[in-house]
Amino acid sequence: MKSVITYLCLCFLSLNLVAQNGNTLGYKIEGEEVVFTFDVRDYKEYTNEHTGRKMDFKDFDIENVVVSGEFNLWSRDKWKMNKVGEYTYELRKKLSDFTDEFSWEFKFVINNSYWAEPSNKVSNIAPAVDNYGNNYHTYNLKIYTAVPDPNGNACFKLNGYENAKNVILSGSFNRWDEHLFKMTKTTNGWELTLDLKPGEYQYKFIVDGNWIEDPDNPSKKRNEYDGYNSVINIQVPVTFNLFGFKNANTVILAGSFNDWNEHEIKMTKTDKGWTSTILLSGGKHHYKYIVDGEWIVDPNNSIKEYDGYGHINSVKMVR
């Protein structure tokens, strides 16, 4: 199915994602909701799924529009859109309806048999190709996990290179795109600020076509080309609360985030129990509390998993 449809790769973030050089097409994020939007005026052609024939959108009688993708097992009838205007359709879904995958693919299915072709002037498109690189002569909508934002949480700086004509920031946050994130020249070099969700990312700078590591960042990992990528780890404050246990003398927080250190994170006693706020990267973290030397799971967290040694731990997800 993926080889003959228009689809969109996206990572759902709790912020409004805007492409660097124009508006994205197909969805937006509003608070804790994903809002799928289909506007007939954004499309001029549709493709017959069975014949592959492209046809003009003019005078096309739309009976229904459905959002179909990996998140609903490509269902053709579960996620029907509502007509909200003369030309527009909309469907709202909670972010909690989606699991924590890196990306999703979806399409707009019209009358159960046709899909809309975006204009090649839309900023977030890429040619549709199969696994062997063969072009299907259609376009996919595309979006990245990061966006330029002057108020973002990750500022990338490359000092020097005053004579460079063009510097690009490329990394795992934009699937190593070589053109998208153009850095801005400053008095000291080059700079670009992104808004990234919590997690570890690898990146490099492309200076006039030459790939280089970040010379001011000692954190790096070896890549598949026998070289190194620079690494940045975006963390957010996460609060752990253990309610009760007011008669305890000491409570320690230990987990996969600190190699289960039994002494490092001492929790603070409060009127309701014990608390501690630490910085964590994105992803899944196992943890336990050590109450006066006794290891316990979090009694107020129903999410638990076994580790590889037969122990059960509480789980904290950071997104």
C-alpha positions as CSV (number, residue, x, y, z in Angstrom):
1,M,0.0,0.0,0.0
2,K,2.8,2.4,0.9
3,S,4.3,2.3,-2.6
4,V,1.2,3.8,-4.3
5,I,-0.1,6.4,-1.9
6,T,0.6,9.9,-0.8
7,Y,1.9,9.7,2.8
8,L,3.3,11.8,5.5
9,C,6.1,11.1,7.9
10,L,5.6,12.9,11.1
11,C,6.5,12.9,14.7
12,F,3.8,14.2,17.0
13,L,5.0,16.9,19.3
14,S,3.1,19.1,21.7
15,L,3.8,22.3,19.7
16,N,2.9,23.8,16.4
17,L,5.3,22.6,13.8
18,V,6.0,24.9,10.9
19,A,8.3,24.2,8.0
20,Q,11.3,26.5,7.6
21,N,10.3,27.7,4.1
22,G,6.5,27.7,4.2
23,N,3.4,26.1,5.7
24,T,3.0,22.4,6.3
25,L,0.1,20.6,4.8
26,G,-2.3,18.0,6.3
27,Y,-2.3,18.5,10.0
28,K,-1.4,20.8,12.9
29,I,-1.0,20.5,16.7
30,E,-3.3,22.4,19.0
31,G,-2.6,21.8,22.7
32,E,-3.0,18.1,23.3
33,E,-4.8,17.4,20.0
34,V,-3.7,16.4,16.5
35,V,-5.9,18.3,14.1
36,F,-6.0,16.7,10.6
37,T,-7.1,19.2,8.0
38,F,-8.0,18.6,4.3
39,D,-8.8,21.6,2.2
40,V,-9.9,20.9,-1.4
41,R,-8.4,24.2,-2.6
42,D,-4.9,22.9,-1.6
43,Y,-5.1,20.2,-4.3
44,K,-5.5,20.2,-8.1
45,E,-5.2,16.5,-8.9
46,Y,-6.2,13.2,-7.4
47,T,-5.0,9.7,-8.3
48,N,-7.1,6.6,-8.7
49,E,-5.6,4.0,-6.4
50,H,-6.6,1.1,-8.6
51,T,-5.4,2.5,-12.0
52,G,-2.8,5.0,-11.0
53,R,-4.4,7.6,-13.3
54,K,-4.2,11.2,-12.3
55,M,-7.3,13.3,-12.8
56,D,-8.3,17.0,-12.2
57,F,-9.9,17.9,-9.0
58,K,-12.3,20.3,-10.8
59,D,-15.9,19.1,-10.6
60,F,-14.9,16.1,-8.5
61,D,-17.8,15.1,-6.2
62,I,-16.5,14.4,-2.8
63,E,-18.7,12.1,-0.7
64,N,-16.3,11.4,2.2
65,V,-12.7,11.9,3.3
66,V,-10.9,9.5,5.6
67,V,-7.6,9.7,7.4
68,S,-5.8,6.4,6.9
69,G,-2.4,5.5,8.3
70,E,-0.1,3.4,10.4
71,F,-1.8,4.6,13.6
72,N,-5.1,3.0,12.6
73,L,-3.8,0.0,10.6
74,W,-4.7,1.8,7.4
75,S,-8.4,1.7,8.1
76,R,-10.6,3.1,5.4
77,D,-13.6,3.8,7.6
78,K,-12.6,4.4,11.3
79,W,-11.3,7.9,11.0
80,K,-13.9,9.8,9.0
81,M,-13.4,13.5,8.7
82,N,-16.1,16.1,9.4
83,K,-17.0,18.7,6.8
84,V,-16.5,22.1,8.5
85,G,-16.7,24.4,5.6
86,E,-17.5,24.6,1.9
87,Y,-14.1,23.2,1.0
88,T,-12.6,22.0,4.3
89,Y,-12.7,18.8,6.3
90,E,-11.3,18.2,9.8
91,L,-10.7,15.4,12.3
92,R,-9.4,15.9,15.8
93,K,-7.6,13.2,17.8
94,K,-5.9,13.2,21.2
95,L,-2.2,12.9,21.3
96,S,-2.8,10.0,23.7
97,D,-4.3,8.1,20.8
98,F,-0.9,7.7,19.3
99,T,1.9,5.5,20.6
100,D,5.4,6.8,21.0
101,E,6.8,6.0,17.5
102,F,9.4,8.1,15.8
103,S,7.2,8.8,12.8
104,W,3.9,8.0,11.2
105,E,2.7,7.7,7.6
106,F,-0.8,8.6,6.5
107,K,-3.0,9.6,3.6
108,F,-6.3,11.3,2.8
109,V,-8.6,8.8,1.2
110,I,-11.4,10.3,-0.9
111,N,-14.5,8.3,-1.6
112,N,-12.6,5.2,-0.5
113,S,-10.6,5.0,-3.7
114,Y,-8.7,8.3,-4.4
115,W,-5.9,10.3,-2.8
116,A,-5.0,13.9,-3.2
117,E,-1.7,15.0,-4.8
118,P,-0.1,18.0,-3.2
119,S,1.4,20.8,-5.3
120,N,5.2,20.6,-5.9
121,K,5.3,24.2,-4.5
122,V,4.4,23.0,-1.0
123,S,7.4,23.2,1.3
124,N,7.0,19.9,3.0
125,I,7.0,17.5,0.1
126,A,9.4,14.8,-1.2
127,P,9.3,12.5,-4.2
128,A,7.6,9.2,-3.5
129,V,10.0,6.3,-4.1
130,D,10.0,2.6,-3.4
131,N,12.6,0.7,-1.4
132,Y,14.8,0.6,-4.4
133,G,14.7,4.3,-5.1
134,N,12.3,4.0,-8.1
135,N,10.2,7.2,-8.4
136,Y,6.4,6.8,-8.6
137,H,6.1,10.4,-10.0
138,T,4.0,11.4,-7.0
139,Y,4.8,13.4,-3.9
140,N,4.8,12.6,-0.3
141,L,4.1,15.1,2.4
142,K,7.0,15.3,4.9
143,I,7.6,16.9,8.2
144,Y,10.6,16.8,10.6
145,T,11.0,16.2,14.3
146,A,12.5,19.6,14.8
147,V,11.8,23.2,13.8
148,P,13.8,26.4,13.8
149,D,12.6,28.5,16.7
150,P,14.5,31.5,18.2
151,N,13.0,30.6,21.6
152,G,13.8,26.9,21.2
153,N,15.7,24.7,23.7
154,A,18.8,23.8,21.5
155,C,21.1,26.5,20.2
156,F,23.7,25.2,17.7
157,K,26.8,27.5,17.2
158,L,29.7,27.1,14.9
159,N,32.4,29.7,15.7
160,G,34.6,31.0,13.0
161,Y,34.3,30.1,9.3
162,E,33.8,33.8,8.4
163,N,34.6,33.1,4.7
164,A,32.1,30.3,4.3
165,K,29.2,30.9,2.0
166,N,26.8,28.4,3.3
167,V,26.5,26.3,6.5
168,I,23.9,23.7,7.1
169,L,22.9,21.9,10.3
170,S,22.1,18.3,9.7
171,G,21.4,15.5,12.2
172,S,19.2,12.7,13.4
173,F,16.5,15.3,14.2
174,N,15.9,16.0,10.5
175,R,17.0,12.6,9.1
176,W,20.3,14.1,8.0
177,D,18.7,16.4,5.5
178,E,21.5,18.4,3.6
179,H,19.5,21.4,2.7
180,L,16.7,22.2,5.2
181,F,18.3,23.9,8.2
182,K,20.4,26.8,6.9
183,M,22.4,28.4,9.7
184,T,22.5,32.2,10.1
185,K,25.8,34.1,9.9
186,T,26.7,36.1,13.0
187,T,29.6,38.3,14.1
188,N,31.3,35.2,15.6
189,G,30.4,32.5,13.1
190,W,27.1,30.7,12.4
191,E,24.0,29.9,14.6
192,L,20.7,28.2,14.5
193,T,18.2,27.5,17.4
194,L,15.8,24.5,17.2
195,D,13.0,23.3,19.4
196,L,13.6,19.6,20.1
197,K,11.7,17.1,22.2
198,P,13.7,15.4,24.9
199,G,16.2,12.8,23.7
200,E,19.7,12.3,22.4
201,Y,20.5,13.5,18.9
202,Q,23.6,13.2,16.7
203,Y,24.5,16.0,14.3
204,K,27.1,17.6,12.1
205,F,27.7,20.9,10.2
206,I,28.0,21.1,6.5
207,V,30.3,24.0,5.6
208,D,30.2,24.7,1.8
209,G,29.6,21.0,1.2
210,N,32.1,19.7,3.7
211,W,30.8,17.7,6.7
212,I,32.5,18.5,10.0
213,E,31.9,17.7,13.7
214,D,31.1,20.5,16.2
215,P,34.7,21.6,17.3
216,D,33.3,23.0,20.6
217,N,31.4,19.9,21.6
218,P,33.5,17.1,23.1
219,S,30.5,14.7,23.2
220,K,30.6,12.4,20.1
221,K,29.8,8.9,18.8
222,R,31.4,6.9,16.1
223,N,29.3,6.6,12.9
224,E,29.1,4.0,10.1
225,Y,31.6,5.9,8.0
226,D,34.4,5.3,10.5
227,G,34.1,8.9,11.6
228,Y,32.3,10.7,14.4
229,N,29.1,12.6,14.9
230,S,28.6,15.3,17.6
231,V,26.0,14.5,20.2
232,I,23.5,16.7,22.1
233,N,21.2,15.4,24.8
234,I,18.0,17.4,25.5
235,Q,16.7,16.9,29.0
236,V,13.7,18.1,30.9
237,P,12.9,18.3,34.6
238,V,10.9,15.3,35.9
239,T,9.4,15.1,39.4
240,F,9.2,11.8,41.3
241,N,6.8,11.7,44.3
242,L,6.6,9.0,46.9
243,F,3.5,9.6,49.1
244,G,3.4,8.5,52.7
245,F,6.3,6.8,54.5
246,K,6.5,9.8,56.8
247,N,8.3,7.8,59.5
248,A,11.1,6.9,57.1
249,N,14.5,8.4,57.8
250,T,15.9,8.3,54.3
251,V,14.5,7.7,50.8
252,I,16.7,7.3,47.8
253,L,15.6,7.4,44.1
254,A,17.5,5.0,41.9
255,G,17.0,3.9,38.3
256,S,18.3,3.2,34.9
257,F,19.1,7.0,34.6
258,N,21.9,6.8,37.2
259,D,23.0,3.2,36.9
260,W,20.9,2.3,40.0
261,N,23.1,4.3,42.3
262,E,22.0,3.7,45.9
263,H,23.3,6.9,47.3
264,E,23.3,9.7,44.7
265,I,19.7,11.0,44.6
266,K,18.4,11.6,48.1
267,M,14.7,12.6,48.1
268,T,13.3,15.6,50.1
269,K,10.7,15.1,52.8
270,T,7.4,17.0,52.5
271,D,4.1,17.1,54.2
272,K,2.8,14.4,51.8
273,G,5.8,12.2,51.7
274,W,9.0,12.5,49.6
275,T,9.9,14.2,46.4
276,S,12.8,14.8,44.0
277,T,13.1,16.6,40.6
278,I,15.9,15.5,38.2
279,L,16.7,16.1,34.6
280,L,15.9,13.2,32.2
281,S,16.3,12.6,28.5
282,G,13.4,11.4,26.4
283,G,12.4,7.7,26.4
284,K,11.7,5.0,29.0
285,H,13.2,5.0,32.4
286,H,13.0,2.2,35.0
287,Y,13.2,3.2,38.7
288,K,12.6,2.2,42.3
289,Y,12.7,3.9,45.7
290,I,15.0,2.8,48.5
291,V,13.2,3.4,51.8
292,D,15.5,3.0,54.8
293,G,17.5,0.4,52.8
294,E,14.4,-1.4,51.4
295,W,13.8,-1.4,47.6
296,I,10.2,-0.8,46.6
297,V,8.3,0.0,43.4
298,D,6.3,3.2,43.1
299,P,2.9,2.3,44.8
300,N,1.2,5.1,42.9
301,N,2.5,4.1,39.4
302,S,0.6,1.3,37.8
303,I,3.1,1.1,34.9
304,K,5.7,-1.6,35.7
305,E,8.1,-3.9,33.7
306,Y,10.4,-6.7,34.3
307,D,14.1,-6.1,33.6
308,G,16.5,-8.7,32.2
309,Y,17.2,-10.1,35.7
310,G,13.7,-11.1,36.8
311,H,13.1,-7.9,38.8
312,I,10.0,-5.7,38.4
313,N,10.5,-1.9,38.2
314,S,8.3,1.1,37.9
315,V,8.4,2.9,34.6
316,K,8.6,6.6,33.8
317,M,8.0,7.7,30.2
318,V,9.5,11.1,29.1
319,R,8.3,12.6,25.8
